[in-house]
């Protein structure tokens, strides 16, 4: 079935608004309504909040923290790149999961999820559950383990590496 002309015009106008000068502001309004009340922001719109967990040995500052209607807190991470076709990039997922772990540790209640917002206001939900919690704990354990020499240095890799000056595995 072909949409009627008025519906098509409304859809085109909505798309034009999202792509226009005020598009980012409109996307922020839509995001704010669907993600709860903003409590903290790292961009000057509200006071930022550093989350610190001695138990986890982890510190972080989400771009935003929002309070849902039921009182639970949700971390929001805003990225400047375009969204993948589906889901979130693995590094973004782990970052938001770490913020969820920090919120759970500091607030005492687990968030239901975290949010990654990509360019143009595209939102992706990152569930916070036992699988995500175990992933964060496993990664923290790996990071705390002594370096085991598994790196395979090469002149090509090492030349462009930002850790080159302090790395004990660098090539030649």
C-alpha positions, 0 to 999 in steps of 0.5 A: 500500500502506498502512503497517502500524500499528506503522510508522505509530506509529514515524513519528508518534513520530519526528515528535513527538520532532523537534517536541518540546522536544528536537527541535533537539538531536535534529536536531543529533545527526542532522546531526553523524553525517551531516556528519563530526566537528566541528572548529570552531563559532561558537556556543561548542561548539568554538573558532571558526576565522577563515578568511583568504585573502590570495590571494582577499582574503577572510575568513570564519567558518563556523558550523561546520567538519567533518572528513569520514572522508577528512580533507577539511573541510566548511563548515556554515552554520546558518540560523534560517529555514525551508528553501525547497521545494528547494535553497538560497536564492541568498545562502546558496549564495554564502555557503557557496561562499565558505566552500568557497573559503576552505577550499580556499585555507587547507587546500590541498584542495577540500571536496567540498561545503558544507552549509546547515542550515535550521530544524528541522535540514533540511540542504541540500548545496551542491556545490563544483565549477568552476562554484561556484568560478567564481561566487565568483571572478566575484563577488569581481571584481565587488565589487572593481571601481569603482562604475559608477553602475548603481544606480537610486536612488529615495526609496522605496528609499533611505528604508529602505536601511541604506547610505543615510548612506554611499551616493553614489547616494542619491536627493535 
